């Protein structure tokens, strides 16, 4: 059983999430559109939507996106972003993966479910079981597994510095909000999907060149469950000063480049 609470994991992160999480690559959006023939009649569920990052990118392609998240502050930021972008076909719904069966009438029949960087927080087997009846025949599921500056398996010197700095301030046990800890699932997502009622699993990887600044790195870290401002508490100022000093010593330009990998899995009902 998890040691965290779903409505606490990302408490205090939404403002940073909305501003510092990078958009998904256009290739990912095209893949999702083409694989599931999305059109102006399609309805999509974005489960664990956060501030609606992928919901906002898919909304112009479909009739409606139902964006569901357990945190009000995430939904509120999403609504603000949608208003600024002139997007009006997203329904923002408070709830979590464990509520799918009870909220079936609120969600309605859907053509596609997208779970972007949130599947690891869910009871994966139960979530797939509960989603299956909501999907139309021929519909399916998209899992986006990683994106952003992944630092738990760093592939650049600047990510090593981030990883080492976080560990020196927060310890080896990864926090999950202010009330819990996190350990990544041992069973691979592909295995869970292959063992489900769904079929036809396909996996893709997309590489995107990104450049981060000192400010965007800090903003990204404050958007995470393990180094949010509530989690850092009174360590926040000293942690930020230490990390900025270490990064500046490595790269005087203040620009940090990466080849970001976005992993995508698609599967059909």
Buried (B, 14 or more C-beta within 10 A) or exposed (E): EBEBBBBBBBBBBBBBBBBBBBEBBEBBBEBBBEBBEBEEEBBBBBBBBBBBBBBBBBBEBBBBBBBBBBBEBBBBBBBBBBEEEEBEBBBBBBBBBBBBEEBBEBBEEBBBBBBBBBBBBBBBEEBBBBBBEBBEEEBBBBBBBBBBBBBEEBEBEBBEBBBBBBEEBBEEEBBBBBBBBBEEEEEEBBEBBEEBEBEEBEBEEBEBEBEBEBEBBBBBBBBBBBBBBBBBEEBBEEBBEBBBEBBEEEBEEEEBEBEBBBBBBBBBB
